[in-house]
Amino acid sequence: MSEKPVPPYYAVIFSSIRTDNDEGYAETIEQMMALGTGHDGCLGFESVNEGGRGISVSYWKDLDSIRDWKQVAEHLAAQKAGREKWYKNYTTRIAKVERDYSFDRAED
């Protein structure tokens, strides 16, 4: 994520455990990231995957934007494919971010 959103905003936190099936997964994730970050109300996206476990966080201006994204046809198709072949399990959490802070080490 290049620019941090200014609170308050919402975070959709998607944590998952993958199956061994990789067929079409990377392409679908790329498509969802491009489509999602271009969707009205999306403020950014971050993701980390390691050893079959993943966590992705998307940031949204409001709950209506999240509801609208959840109903996008391509996103619904990706969700269905995820349940059928890519995920052993997953959990989605939605949280309101009231404040944030960070640390950046200056380059020497």
C-alpha positions in Angstrom: 0.0 0.0 0.0 1.6 3.2 -1.1 -0.3 5.8 0.9 -1.8 5.2 4.3 -5.5 6.2 4.7 -6.4 8.8 7.3 -8.6 7.4 10.1 -11.4 6.6 10.7 -11.7 4.0 8.0 -12.6 0.2 7.9 -10.3 -2.8 7.5 -11.5 -6.1 6.0 -9.1 -8.7 7.4 -9.1 -12.0 5.5 -7.0 -14.8 7.1 -6.8 -18.2 5.4 -5.3 -21.6 5.2 -4.8 -22.9 1.7 -5.3 -26.3 0.1 -2.6 -27.8 -2.2 -4.6 -26.7 -5.3 -2.9 -23.7 -7.0 -4.8 -24.0 -10.3 -5.8 -20.4 -11.3 -5.2 -19.0 -7.8 -2.4 -16.5 -8.6 -4.3 -15.1 -11.6 -7.5 -14.8 -9.6 -5.8 -13.0 -6.8 -4.1 -10.5 -9.2 -7.5 -9.9 -10.8 -9.2 -9.4 -7.5 -6.5 -7.0 -6.3 -6.8 -4.9 -9.5 -10.6 -4.9 -9.4 -10.8 -4.3 -5.7 -8.3 -1.4 -5.5 -10.2 0.2 -8.4 -13.6 -0.2 -6.7 -15.2 2.9 -5.3 -14.4 3.3 -1.6 -11.3 1.1 -1.6 -8.4 2.9 0.1 -5.7 0.2 -0.3 -4.7 -3.4 0.1 -1.9 -5.4 1.8 -1.3 -9.2 1.8 1.2 -11.7 3.2 1.3 -15.4 2.4 3.7 -17.9 3.8 3.6 -21.7 4.0 -0.1 -22.0 3.1 -1.2 -19.4 5.6 -2.3 -16.0 4.4 -3.6 -12.7 5.7 -4.9 -9.9 3.5 -6.2 -6.6 4.6 -8.2 -4.2 2.5 -9.0 -0.7 3.6 -12.4 1.0 2.9 -13.9 4.4 3.5 -17.2 3.0 4.8 -19.3 0.0 5.3 -21.4 0.6 2.2 -18.3 0.4 0.1 -17.5 -3.0 1.6 -21.1 -4.3 1.1 -20.9 -3.1 -2.6 -17.6 -4.9 -3.2 -18.9 -8.1 -1.7 -21.6 -8.2 -4.4 -19.4 -7.6 -7.4 -20.0 -10.6 -9.8 -16.3 -11.4 -10.3 -15.7 -11.2 -6.6 -18.6 -13.6 -5.9 -17.1 -16.0 -8.5 -13.7 -15.8 -6.8 -15.3 -16.5 -3.4 -17.1 -19.6 -4.8 -13.8 -20.9 -6.4 -12.0 -20.3 -3.1 -14.5 -22.4 -1.2 -14.5 -25.1 -3.8 -10.7 -25.5 -4.4 -8.3 -23.0 -2.8 -9.1 -22.7 0.9 -9.2 -25.3 3.7 -10.7 -22.5 5.8 -10.9 -18.8 6.1 -12.1 -16.0 8.4 -13.2 -12.5 7.4 -13.2 -9.8 10.0 -14.4 -6.2 9.5 -13.0 -3.6 11.9 -13.2 0.2 12.2 -9.8 1.8 12.5 -10.1 4.7 14.8 -6.4 5.6 14.8 -3.1 4.2 13.6 0.6 5.0 14.0 3.8 3.7 12.4 7.6 3.7 12.6 9.9 4.3 9.6 13.7 3.8 10.0 15.6 6.5 8.2 18.0 5.3 5.6 21.7 5.7 6.6 
